Amino acid sequence: MKTPTPRRLLQFVTRRLRLGGFLRHPGDGRPQPQIPARALMWSLLLGHWLREASFHGLEQLVRYRARTLGVGQRFGDDALGYFTERLDPAVTRAALIDILHRAKRNKAFQKSPFVGLAIDGTAAGRSRVQACALCRPRYNVVHRLLGYSHQLATITIVGTDLPLPFDAEPYGPGDSEYAAGQRLLARAIAHLGVRFADYVVVDGLYASAPFLHAVQRAGLHVVARVKNNLQELGRSLEKRFGSQPPTHVYYENEQRIEIWDADDFDPWEKLRWPTVRVIRYRQHRADGSVVQADWLTDFPSRKVSSLALYHMAKSRWEIENQGFNDAKNRYGLEHISHHHANSVLVSWLLTFLAMVIERLYRIRYLHRGKHSVTSAEQLCRLLWISLSQPHSADTG
């Protein structure tokens, strides 16, 4: 395997993923651009892979390593701010959808019997003052203003051993995660198509009749957490499962997994389902800890086994661990490079675009043959090491 470099990564992006057109025409809204959009867009993506979140840091990096990075031109941090203010987020969203379709055609998810979509909300980027339309006030328990943050709902491909976050929907003052999540789901299904995924997995916030009906109308199944918001259903399943032995017991990765499964619970008044299937799993971990949770679904038991449903429920954590945590700790999602509403949204989408490209490159492309999977940290270091080496012609 050849050592990864920015130029080899650029070849993967343009030749394998066929994003050359996107790099040249990323939705640039500058009326009289002096710096090519390709140079700015490629620099922004490289910044995420090199863990350089600030525009000022990118300016310094490009100033000294423009040729080695494959950028070819120097520019200042103000150029990046001006560029992202006027960048059309719809074009970046379309590029992400195109990558997902290409990945599925190339059998990136072939080892997974079910492909899932996870939706959840998070906060990213705090400030002391309200500086853009996406700033939302933060209060303490006595309703004292602490500052402002930016909140967004995100959607991620899960259940495939290759979590790929691919869209974000911000919500500003007066908006909510629940409303943003519904807009996000509708847009994702409209662009991905109803046959791309098999199920949607969500937390208890979304376990309401309107959202469950929306998922069903989209042609997907739903797996939703049962919490205190569904008290009647909670009492029913506690009465039944609490007095019965588990329906199934599995042993997996040195863990004992007990599952209660029943598909004949009565729906609540507003839910237009004939019956509700509910599972309870009790996961006994090797360290002695026990995790228990209840989930509802419209998957029929004849189509999906209890163990498969358990794995679908557990796949929700991929949006937390390989989505939010990685995006914030490794790729700079928390950092506000330029405090402008469109720039903030575009930065989120470019963060996800960089994560999707990096994972397809590292886990699928570099893993061909007998090569082991390179970790994200190893790839970052290899890219930095390549910048210290003399530049020579790269024949790929």
C-alpha positions as CSV (number, residue, x, y, z in Angstrom):
1,M,0.0,0.0,0.0
2,K,1.3,3.4,-0.9
3,T,1.6,5.9,1.9
4,P,-1.4,8.3,1.9
5,T,-0.6,11.8,0.9
6,P,-2.9,14.8,0.2
7,R,-2.3,14.3,-3.5
8,R,-3.2,10.6,-3.5
9,L,-6.3,11.5,-1.4
10,L,-7.2,14.1,-4.1
11,Q,-6.9,11.4,-6.7
12,F,-9.3,9.2,-4.7
13,V,-11.8,12.1,-4.4
14,T,-11.7,13.0,-8.1
15,R,-11.2,9.6,-9.7
16,R,-12.9,7.1,-7.4
17,L,-15.6,9.3,-5.9
18,R,-15.8,11.5,-9.1
19,L,-16.1,14.7,-7.1
20,G,-13.9,16.7,-9.5
21,G,-16.9,18.7,-10.7
22,F,-18.0,19.5,-7.1
23,L,-14.5,20.8,-6.3
24,R,-14.6,23.1,-9.3
25,H,-18.3,24.1,-8.9
26,P,-19.3,23.8,-5.2
27,G,-22.1,26.3,-5.3
28,D,-19.8,29.4,-5.2
29,G,-21.9,32.5,-4.8
30,R,-19.1,35.1,-5.0
31,P,-19.9,37.7,-7.7
32,Q,-16.3,38.2,-8.8
33,P,-14.1,35.4,-7.5
34,Q,-10.4,36.0,-7.6
35,I,-9.3,32.7,-6.1
36,P,-10.6,29.5,-7.7
37,A,-13.3,27.7,-5.8
38,R,-11.4,24.5,-6.1
39,A,-8.4,25.7,-4.1
40,L,-10.6,27.0,-1.3
41,M,-12.9,23.9,-1.2
42,W,-9.9,21.5,-1.2
43,S,-8.2,23.5,1.6
44,L,-11.3,23.3,3.7
45,L,-11.6,19.5,3.3
46,L,-7.9,19.1,4.0
47,G,-8.3,21.2,7.2
48,H,-10.6,18.6,8.6
49,W,-8.3,15.6,7.8
50,L,-5.3,17.4,9.2
51,R,-7.2,18.4,12.3
52,E,-6.8,22.1,11.5
53,A,-10.2,23.6,12.3
54,S,-9.4,27.4,12.2
55,F,-9.3,29.4,9.0
56,H,-6.2,31.2,10.3
57,G,-4.5,27.9,10.7
58,L,-5.4,26.9,7.2
59,E,-4.0,30.2,5.9
60,Q,-0.7,29.5,7.6
61,L,-0.6,25.9,6.3
62,V,-1.4,26.9,2.7
63,R,1.1,29.7,2.8
64,Y,4.0,27.3,3.3
65,R,2.6,24.0,1.9
66,A,0.4,25.0,-1.0
67,R,2.2,22.9,-3.6
68,T,2.5,19.8,-1.4
69,L,-1.2,20.0,-0.4
70,G,-2.4,20.1,-3.9
71,V,-3.9,23.6,-3.5
72,G,-1.5,25.5,-5.8
73,Q,-2.4,28.9,-4.5
74,R,-2.0,31.0,-1.3
75,F,-4.8,33.0,0.3
76,G,-5.9,34.5,3.6
77,D,-8.4,33.4,6.2
78,D,-10.7,36.2,5.2
79,A,-11.0,34.6,1.7
80,L,-12.3,31.4,3.4
81,G,-14.8,33.4,5.4
82,Y,-16.1,35.3,2.4
83,F,-16.2,32.0,0.4
84,T,-18.3,30.1,3.0
85,E,-20.7,33.0,3.5
86,R,-21.7,32.7,-0.1
87,L,-21.5,28.9,-0.6
88,D,-24.8,27.2,-1.5
89,P,-25.3,24.3,1.1
90,A,-27.6,22.5,-1.3
91,V,-24.6,21.6,-3.5
92,T,-22.6,20.1,-0.7
93,R,-25.7,18.1,0.4
94,A,-26.0,16.8,-3.2
95,A,-22.3,15.8,-3.2
96,L,-22.9,13.8,0.0
97,I,-25.9,12.1,-1.4
98,D,-24.0,11.2,-4.6
99,I,-21.2,9.7,-2.5
100,L,-23.7,7.5,-0.6
101,H,-25.3,6.2,-3.8
102,R,-21.9,5.5,-5.3
103,A,-20.8,3.7,-2.1
104,K,-23.9,1.5,-2.1
105,R,-23.4,0.7,-5.8
106,N,-19.8,-0.3,-5.1
107,K,-21.1,-2.7,-2.3
108,A,-19.7,-0.7,0.6
109,F,-22.6,-2.0,2.7
110,Q,-22.9,-5.5,1.3
111,K,-22.0,-7.3,4.5
112,S,-24.9,-5.7,6.4
113,P,-28.4,-7.3,6.0
114,F,-30.1,-4.0,7.0
115,V,-29.1,-0.4,6.4
116,G,-30.3,2.1,8.9
117,L,-30.7,5.9,9.3
118,A,-30.2,7.4,12.8
119,I,-31.5,10.9,13.6
120,D,-30.5,12.8,16.7
121,G,-29.7,16.4,17.8
122,T,-26.7,18.0,19.3
123,A,-25.1,21.4,20.0
124,A,-21.9,22.6,18.3
125,G,-20.1,25.9,18.8
126,R,-20.7,28.3,21.7
127,S,-20.3,32.1,22.0
128,R,-20.8,34.8,24.6
129,V,-22.8,37.0,22.4
130,Q,-25.5,36.5,19.8
131,A,-23.6,36.8,16.5
132,C,-25.7,35.0,13.9
133,A,-29.3,33.9,13.2
134,L,-28.5,30.3,14.4
135,C,-27.4,31.4,17.9
136,R,-29.7,30.0,20.6
137,P,-29.6,31.2,24.3
138,R,-28.3,28.9,27.0
139,Y,-29.7,29.3,30.5
140,N,-28.8,27.7,33.9
141,V,-31.4,26.2,36.3
142,V,-32.3,29.7,37.6
143,H,-32.8,30.9,34.1
144,R,-29.7,33.0,34.0
145,L,-28.3,33.6,30.5
146,L,-25.0,31.7,30.2
147,G,-24.3,32.5,26.5
148,Y,-25.3,31.1,23.1
149,S,-24.9,27.9,21.3
150,H,-25.7,26.4,17.9
151,Q,-28.0,23.4,17.7
152,L,-28.6,21.0,14.9
153,A,-30.3,17.7,14.0
154,T,-28.1,15.3,12.1
155,I,-28.7,12.0,10.1
156,T,-26.2,9.2,9.8
157,I,-26.0,5.8,8.0
158,V,-25.8,3.2,10.7
159,G,-25.9,-0.6,11.1
160,T,-23.3,-1.2,8.4
161,D,-20.0,-1.0,10.4
162,L,-19.4,2.2,8.4
163,P,-21.2,5.1,10.1
164,L,-21.5,8.0,7.6
165,P,-23.1,11.3,8.7
166,F,-24.4,13.0,5.7
167,D,-26.7,15.9,6.5
168,A,-27.5,18.6,9.1
169,E,-30.5,20.7,9.8
170,P,-30.0,23.7,12.2
171,Y,-32.7,25.0,14.4
172,G,-32.7,28.5,15.6
173,P,-34.9,30.5,18.1
174,G,-38.4,29.1,18.3
175,D,-37.4,25.9,16.6
176,S,-36.9,22.4,18.1
177,E,-35.0,19.2,17.5
178,Y,-38.2,17.3,16.8
179,A,-39.2,19.7,14.0
180,A,-35.7,19.8,12.6
181,G,-35.5,16.0,12.6
182,Q,-38.7,15.7,10.6
183,R,-37.4,18.2,8.0
184,L,-34.2,16.2,7.9
185,L,-35.9,12.9,7.4
186,A,-38.1,14.2,4.6
187,R,-35.1,15.7,2.7
188,A,-33.0,12.6,3.2
189,I,-35.7,10.2,1.8
190,A,-36.4,12.6,-1.1
191,H,-32.8,12.5,-2.2
192,L,-31.7,9.0,-1.2
193,G,-34.9,7.2,-2.3
194,V,-37.1,4.9,-0.4
195,R,-35.0,1.8,-1.2
196,F,-31.7,3.0,0.0
197,A,-32.3,2.2,3.7
198,D,-34.4,-0.3,5.6
199,Y,-35.1,1.4,8.9
200,V,-34.9,4.6,11.0
201,V,-33.7,4.4,14.5
202,V,-34.4,7.3,17.0
203,D,-34.4,8.1,20.6
204,G,-37.6,8.5,22.7
205,L,-38.1,12.1,21.7
206,Y,-39.2,10.9,18.2
207,A,-41.5,8.1,19.5
208,S,-44.6,10.0,18.7
209,A,-47.5,9.2,16.3
210,P,-46.8,11.9,13.8
211,F,-43.1,11.0,13.4
212,L,-43.8,7.2,13.3
213,H,-46.5,7.8,10.6
214,A,-44.1,10.0,8.6
215,V,-41.5,7.2,8.6
216,Q,-44.1,4.7,7.5
217,R,-45.3,6.9,4.7
218,A,-41.7,7.2,3.5
219,G,-41.6,3.4,3.1
220,L,-39.3,2.6,6.0
221,H,-39.6,0.8,9.2
222,V,-38.9,2.5,12.5
223,V,-37.1,1.4,15.7
224,A,-37.7,3.9,18.5
225,R,-36.8,4.0,22.2
226,V,-39.6,3.7,24.7
227,K,-39.2,6.2,27.6
228,N,-41.4,8.0,30.0
229,N,-43.2,9.9,27.2
230,L,-45.2,6.7,26.5
231,Q,-46.4,5.9,30.0
232,E,-49.3,3.7,29.0
233,L,-47.2,1.5,26.8
234,G,-44.5,1.5,29.5
235,R,-46.8,0.2,32.1
236,S,-48.1,-2.5,29.8
237,L,-44.7,-3.9,28.9
238,E,-43.5,-3.7,32.5
239,K,-46.5,-5.7,33.6
240,R,-45.8,-8.4,31.0
241,F,-42.0,-8.5,30.7
242,G,-41.5,-7.9,34.4
243,S,-43.1,-11.2,35.3
244,Q,-41.8,-13.4,32.5
245,P,-38.4,-15.0,31.7
246,P,-36.7,-13.7,28.6
247,T,-37.9,-14.9,25.2
248,H,-34.4,-15.4,24.0
249,V,-30.9,-15.5,25.5
250,Y,-27.8,-14.9,23.3
251,Y,-24.1,-14.9,24.0
252,E,-22.1,-12.5,22.0
253,N,-18.6,-11.0,22.5
254,E,-18.4,-12.3,26.1
255,Q,-21.7,-10.8,26.9
256,R,-25.0,-12.4,27.9
257,I,-28.0,-10.7,26.1
258,E,-31.5,-11.4,27.4
259,I,-34.4,-10.3,25.1
260,W,-38.1,-10.1,25.8
261,D,-40.0,-9.8,22.5
262,A,-43.8,-9.4,21.9
263,D,-45.6,-8.1,18.8
264,D,-49.2,-7.7,20.2
265,F,-49.1,-4.6,22.3
266,D,-52.0,-2.2,21.8
267,P,-51.2,1.1,20.1
268,W,-52.0,4.3,21.9
269,E,-54.9,6.5,20.8
270,K,-53.2,8.6,18.1
271,L,-51.0,5.8,16.6
272,R,-52.6,4.2,13.5
273,W,-50.9,0.8,13.9
274,P,-52.9,-2.4,14.3
275,T,-50.4,-3.6,17.0
276,V,-47.0,-2.5,18.4
277,R,-44.0,-4.8,18.6
278,V,-41.8,-4.1,21.7
279,I,-38.5,-5.6,22.7
280,R,-36.7,-5.3,26.0
281,Y,-33.0,-6.2,26.1
282,R,-30.9,-6.7,29.2
283,Q,-27.2,-6.7,28.3
284,H,-24.8,-8.3,30.8
285,R,-21.4,-6.9,30.0
286,A,-18.1,-8.6,30.8
287,D,-17.2,-6.0,33.4
288,G,-20.4,-6.9,35.4
289,S,-22.4,-3.9,34.4
290,V,-26.0,-4.3,33.1
291,V,-27.8,-2.2,30.5
292,Q,-31.5,-2.4,29.9
293,A,-33.7,-0.6,27.4
294,D,-37.1,-0.9,25.8
295,W,-37.8,-0.3,22.1
296,L,-40.8,-0.3,19.8
297,T,-41.0,-1.1,16.1
298,D,-43.3,-1.9,13.3
299,F,-41.0,-4.7,12.0
300,P,-42.9,-7.9,11.9
301,S,-41.4,-10.8,13.9
302,R,-41.5,-13.0,10.8
303,K,-39.2,-10.7,9.0
304,V,-36.7,-9.6,11.7
305,S,-35.5,-11.7,14.5
306,S,-35.1,-10.5,18.1
307,L,-31.3,-10.5,17.8
308,A,-31.4,-8.5,14.6
309,L,-33.8,-6.0,16.2
310,Y,-31.4,-5.7,19.2
311,H,-28.6,-4.8,16.8
312,M,-30.7,-2.2,15.1
313,A,-31.5,-0.6,18.5
314,K,-27.9,-0.6,19.4
315,S,-26.9,1.0,16.1
316,R,-28.4,4.3,17.4
317,W,-25.3,4.8,19.5
318,E,-23.2,5.0,16.3
319,I,-24.6,8.6,15.7
320,E,-23.3,9.5,19.2
321,N,-20.0,7.7,19.2
322,Q,-18.8,7.7,15.6
323,G,-20.9,10.8,14.7
324,F,-21.0,13.5,17.3
325,N,-18.0,12.5,19.3
326,D,-15.7,12.0,16.4
327,A,-16.9,15.2,14.6
328,K,-16.3,17.3,17.7
329,N,-13.1,15.8,19.0
330,R,-11.4,15.1,15.7
331,Y,-12.9,17.1,12.9
332,G,-13.6,20.5,14.5
333,L,-17.4,20.5,14.6
334,E,-17.4,22.5,17.8
335,H,-15.1,25.3,16.4
336,I,-16.7,28.4,14.9
337,S,-14.3,29.3,12.1
338,H,-16.4,32.2,10.9
339,H,-19.5,33.3,12.8
340,H,-22.0,33.7,10.0
341,A,-25.2,31.6,9.7
342,N,-24.5,30.2,6.3
343,S,-20.8,29.8,7.0
344,V,-21.7,27.8,10.2
345,L,-24.1,25.5,8.3
346,V,-21.6,25.0,5.4
347,S,-18.9,24.2,7.9
348,W,-21.0,21.5,9.5
349,L,-21.8,20.0,6.1
350,L,-18.2,20.1,5.0
351,T,-17.2,18.4,8.3
352,F,-19.6,15.5,7.4
353,L,-18.3,15.4,3.8
354,A,-14.7,15.1,5.1
355,M,-15.7,12.3,7.5
356,V,-17.5,10.4,4.7
357,I,-14.6,10.7,2.3
358,E,-12.0,9.8,5.0
359,R,-13.9,6.7,6.1
360,L,-14.5,5.4,2.6
361,Y,-10.8,6.0,1.8
362,R,-9.5,4.6,5.0
363,I,-11.8,1.7,5.7
364,R,-12.8,0.6,2.2
365,Y,-10.2,1.8,-0.3
366,L,-7.0,1.4,1.7
367,H,-8.3,-1.9,3.2
368,R,-8.2,-3.7,-0.2
369,G,-6.2,-6.9,-0.3
370,K,-4.4,-7.9,2.9
371,H,-3.9,-4.4,4.3
372,S,-5.2,-3.7,7.8
373,V,-7.6,-0.9,8.5
374,T,-5.8,2.4,9.2
375,S,-7.2,4.3,12.1
376,A,-8.3,7.9,11.7
377,E,-5.4,9.0,13.9
378,Q,-2.8,7.1,11.9
379,L,-4.1,8.6,8.6
380,C,-3.9,12.1,10.1
381,R,-0.3,11.5,11.1
382,L,0.6,9.9,7.8
383,L,-0.8,13.0,6.0
384,W,1.3,15.3,8.2
385,I,4.4,13.3,7.8
386,S,4.0,13.5,4.0
387,L,4.0,17.3,4.2
388,S,7.6,17.2,5.6
389,Q,8.9,15.2,2.7
390,P,10.3,16.7,-0.5
391,H,7.7,17.1,-3.2
392,S,8.2,14.9,-6.3
393,A,6.1,13.8,-9.2
394,D,3.3,11.5,-8.0
395,T,2.3,9.0,-10.7
396,G,-0.4,7.5,-8.3
